[in-house]
C-alpha cells in the first residue's frame, strides 16, 4: 500500500541514551530528523510569547543579563520540584508540538520523518506518531555520558532520571528498542535493518 503522507517515527529515550546519535545516523540515510530539544531551544530564543510566560511563572531570576531565558537557572528550579517542572511543561509543550507539526508539514514529500522526543511517553504524545522507537543504553554508560558531556553531578543525574520514565518502561511501550550501549557502528547496523524493513513493509 502506498502512503499518501510520511511515516512519522517518534524516537524517545531517557537523557543520555543516545537519541542524537540515532538522529545523526538516520540523517545519513536521507531520513529528515526533527530534534524537539532544538525546537525548544529555538523557541526560547525566538518566541517572546513563550519567554514572557516563563518569566511570569518563574520570575526575573530565569532571565539572564542578555534578556534571554537562562536554561541552567530554569533547570535548577524545575528539576528540584516536580510541580514546577509540570508547570514549565504546560507552557512549553503546546508551543513545541505546534512547531514540530509545522516542520513535519514542510517535509510532507518525504517517505519517513523522524522526531527526537525525550518525553514522548511522559507527555502522552503517542498519538502524534505512526511508529515509536526507544533508544536504550546501560546505566553505567549513561551516567558516564552525563557526567562528561553535561558536567552533571550524581545528584543532578538522579534528579533528571527521576523526572523521566525508566528505560525499561520506555522500551516496553515502544515498537522497537535500539540498544546504544555499544559502538556507533553497532547502533548503525540496528538502524539500517529497521529502515530496510520499513522500506519493504511500512508499518
SULNOR-V35005 format. One record per pair of residues at least 6 apart in sequence whose ideal C-beta (glycine too) atoms are under 8 Angstrom apart, sorted by the first residue. I is the first residue (numbers start at 1). GAP is how many residues later the second one is. D is the distance in whole Angstrom. If there is no record, write none. Layout:
i->I gap->GAP d->D
i->I gap->GAP d->D
//
This chain:
i->1 gap->201 d->8
i->3 gap->108 d->8
i->3 gap->199 d->6
i->5 gap->103 d->6
i->6 gap->98 d->7
i->6 gap->101 d->7
i->6 gap->102 d->6
i->6 gap->104 d->5
i->6 gap->105 d->6
i->6 gap->106 d->6
i->6 gap->107 d->5
i->7 gap->104 d->7
i->7 gap->105 d->5
i->7 gap->106 d->8
i->7 gap->123 d->5
i->7 gap->124 d->6
i->7 gap->191 d->7
i->7 gap->195 d->6
i->7 gap->196 d->7
i->8 gap->96 d->6
i->8 gap->105 d->5
i->8 gap->107 d->7
i->8 gap->120 d->7
i->8 gap->121 d->5
i->8 gap->122 d->5
i->8 gap->123 d->7
i->9 gap->22 d->8
i->9 gap->103 d->6
i->9 gap->104 d->7
i->9 gap->105 d->5
i->9 gap->106 d->7
i->9 gap->120 d->7
i->9 gap->121 d->7
i->9 gap->122 d->5
i->9 gap->123 d->7
i->9 gap->124 d->6
i->10 gap->104 d->8
i->10 gap->105 d->5
i->10 gap->107 d->5
i->10 gap->110 d->5
i->10 gap->115 d->7
i->10 gap->116 d->8
i->10 gap->118 d->7
i->10 gap->119 d->3
i->10 gap->121 d->7
i->10 gap->122 d->5
i->10 gap->123 d->7
i->11 gap->8 d->6
i->11 gap->11 d->6
i->11 gap->12 d->7
i->11 gap->103 d->6
i->11 gap->104 d->7
i->11 gap->105 d->5
i->11 gap->106 d->7
i->11 gap->121 d->8
i->11 gap->122 d->5
i->11 gap->123 d->8
i->11 gap->124 d->7
i->12 gap->7 d->7
i->12 gap->104 d->8
i->12 gap->105 d->5
i->12 gap->106 d->6
i->12 gap->107 d->8
i->12 gap->108 d->4
i->12 gap->109 d->6
i->12 gap->120 d->7
i->12 gap->121 d->7
i->12 gap->122 d->5
i->12 gap->123 d->7
i->12 gap->158 d->6
i->12 gap->162 d->7
i->13 gap->6 d->5
i->13 gap->9 d->8
i->13 gap->105 d->7
i->13 gap->121 d->6
i->13 gap->122 d->3
i->13 gap->123 d->7
i->13 gap->124 d->8
i->13 gap->154 d->7
i->13 gap->157 d->6
i->13 gap->167 d->8
i->14 gap->104 d->7
i->14 gap->128 d->7
i->14 gap->147 d->6
i->14 gap->150 d->5
i->14 gap->151 d->7
i->14 gap->152 d->8
i->14 gap->153 d->5
i->14 gap->156 d->7
i->15 gap->103 d->7
i->15 gap->127 d->8
i->15 gap->131 d->7
i->15 gap->145 d->5
i->15 gap->146 d->7
i->15 gap->149 d->7
i->16 gap->121 d->7
i->16 gap->126 d->4
i->16 gap->127 d->7
i->16 gap->129 d->5
i->16 gap->130 d->5
i->16 gap->133 d->7
i->16 gap->134 d->8
i->17 gap->118 d->4
i->17 gap->119 d->6
i->17 gap->120 d->5
i->17 gap->125 d->6
i->17 gap->150 d->7
i->17 gap->163 d->6
i->18 gap->117 d->5
i->18 gap->119 d->6
i->18 gap->127 d->8
i->18 gap->162 d->4
i->18 gap->169 d->7
i->19 gap->97 d->5
i->19 gap->99 d->7
i->19 gap->116 d->5
i->20 gap->15 d->7
i->20 gap->96 d->7
i->21 gap->159 d->6
i->21 gap->163 d->6
i->21 gap->166 d->6
i->22 gap->94 d->8
i->22 gap->111 d->8
i->22 gap->113 d->5
i->22 gap->156 d->6
i->22 gap->158 d->7
i->22 gap->165 d->7
i->22 gap->169 d->7
i->23 gap->10 d->4
i->23 gap->12 d->6
i->23 gap->91 d->7
i->23 gap->93 d->5
i->24 gap->9 d->8
i->25 gap->159 d->8
i->25 gap->162 d->7
i->25 gap->163 d->5
i->25 gap->166 d->5
i->26 gap->7 d->5
i->26 gap->88 d->5
i->26 gap->165 d->6
i->26 gap->169 d->8
i->27 gap->6 d->5
i->29 gap->162 d->7
i->29 gap->163 d->7
i->29 gap->166 d->6
i->31 gap->79 d->8
i->31 gap->81 d->5
i->31 gap->82 d->7
i->31 gap->83 d->5
i->31 gap->164 d->7
i->32 gap->75 d->5
i->32 gap->78 d->5
i->32 gap->80 d->8
i->32 gap->81 d->5
i->32 gap->82 d->7
i->33 gap->80 d->8
i->33 gap->81 d->5
i->33 gap->82 d->8
i->33 gap->83 d->7
i->34 gap->66 d->6
i->34 gap->69 d->5
i->34 gap->70 d->7
i->34 gap->73 d->8
i->34 gap->79 d->7
i->34 gap->80 d->7
i->34 gap->81 d->5
i->34 gap->82 d->7
i->35 gap->81 d->5
i->36 gap->60 d->6
i->36 gap->64 d->6
i->36 gap->79 d->6
i->36 gap->80 d->6
i->36 gap->81 d->5
i->36 gap->82 d->7
i->37 gap->79 d->7
i->37 gap->81 d->7
i->39 gap->57 d->5
i->39 gap->60 d->5
i->39 gap->61 d->6
i->39 gap->64 d->8
i->40 gap->52 d->6
i->40 gap->56 d->6
i->41 gap->30 d->8
i->42 gap->57 d->8
i->43 gap->7 d->5
i->43 gap->49 d->8
i->43 gap->52 d->6
i->43 gap->53 d->7
i->43 gap->56 d->6
i->44 gap->6 d->7
i->44 gap->7 d->7
i->44 gap->10 d->8
i->44 gap->24 d->7
i->44 gap->25 d->5
i->44 gap->27 d->7
i->45 gap->23 d->7
i->45 gap->24 d->8
i->47 gap->48 d->7
i->49 gap->46 d->8
i->50 gap->41 d->7
i->50 gap->42 d->7
i->50 gap->45 d->5
i->51 gap->12 d->8
i->51 gap->17 d->8
i->51 gap->18 d->6
i->53 gap->38 d->5
i->54 gap->8 d->6
i->54 gap->15 d->6
i->54 gap->20 d->7
i->54 gap->34 d->7
i->54 gap->37 d->6
i->54 gap->38 d->8
i->55 gap->7 d->7
i->55 gap->8 d->6
i->57 gap->30 d->6
i->57 gap->31 d->7
i->57 gap->34 d->6
i->58 gap->16 d->6
i->58 gap->19 d->6
i->58 gap->26 d->8
i->58 gap->30 d->7
i->61 gap->9 d->8
i->61 gap->12 d->6
i->62 gap->7 d->6
i->62 gap->8 d->5
i->62 gap->11 d->5
i->62 gap->12 d->5
i->62 gap->15 d->7
i->63 gap->6 d->7
i->63 gap->7 d->7
i->64 gap->6 d->4
i->64 gap->9 d->8
i->74 gap->14 d->7
i->77 gap->7 d->6
i->78 gap->6 d->5
i->78 gap->7 d->4
i->78 gap->9 d->8
i->78 gap->10 d->5
i->79 gap->6 d->7
i->79 gap->77 d->7
i->79 gap->80 d->4
i->79 gap->81 d->6
i->79 gap->84 d->6
i->80 gap->79 d->7
i->82 gap->81 d->7
i->85 gap->78 d->6
i->89 gap->30 d->8
i->89 gap->34 d->7
i->93 gap->30 d->6
i->97 gap->28 d->7
i->97 gap->31 d->7
i->100 gap->15 d->6
i->104 gap->9 d->6
i->104 gap->11 d->7
i->107 gap->6 d->5
i->111 gap->88 d->8
i->112 gap->83 d->8
i->112 gap->86 d->7
i->115 gap->14 d->7
i->117 gap->6 d->8
i->117 gap->8 d->6
i->118 gap->46 d->7
i->119 gap->6 d->8
i->119 gap->45 d->7
i->120 gap->6 d->7
i->120 gap->9 d->7
i->120 gap->12 d->7
i->121 gap->44 d->6
i->121 gap->48 d->7
i->121 gap->49 d->6
i->121 gap->52 d->6
i->122 gap->42 d->6
i->122 gap->43 d->6
i->126 gap->6 d->7
i->126 gap->47 d->8
i->130 gap->73 d->7
i->131 gap->44 d->5
i->131 gap->67 d->8
i->131 gap->72 d->5
i->132 gap->41 d->7
i->132 gap->42 d->5
i->132 gap->43 d->6
i->133 gap->41 d->6
i->133 gap->42 d->7
i->133 gap->43 d->5
i->133 gap->44 d->7
i->133 gap->45 d->6
i->133 gap->61 d->7
i->134 gap->33 d->8
i->134 gap->36 d->4
i->134 gap->37 d->5
i->134 gap->39 d->7
i->134 gap->40 d->4
i->134 gap->42 d->7
i->134 gap->43 d->5
i->134 gap->44 d->7
i->135 gap->42 d->8
i->135 gap->43 d->5
i->135 gap->45 d->5
i->136 gap->31 d->5
i->136 gap->34 d->8
i->136 gap->35 d->6
i->136 gap->41 d->5
i->136 gap->42 d->7
i->136 gap->43 d->5
i->136 gap->44 d->7
i->136 gap->45 d->7
i->137 gap->8 d->8
i->137 gap->30 d->8
i->137 gap->42 d->7
i->137 gap->43 d->5
i->137 gap->44 d->5
i->138 gap->43 d->5
i->139 gap->28 d->8
i->141 gap->40 d->6
i->143 gap->11 d->7
i->143 gap->14 d->6
i->146 gap->6 d->5
i->146 gap->11 d->5
i->146 gap->14 d->8
i->147 gap->6 d->8
i->147 gap->7 d->8
i->147 gap->10 d->7
i->152 gap->8 d->7
i->171 gap->6 d->4
i->175 gap->28 d->7
i->176 gap->18 d->6
i->178 gap->9 d->6
i->178 gap->12 d->5
i->178 gap->13 d->7
i->178 gap->16 d->8
i->179 gap->7 d->8
i->179 gap->8 d->7
i->179 gap->11 d->7
i->180 gap->7 d->5
//
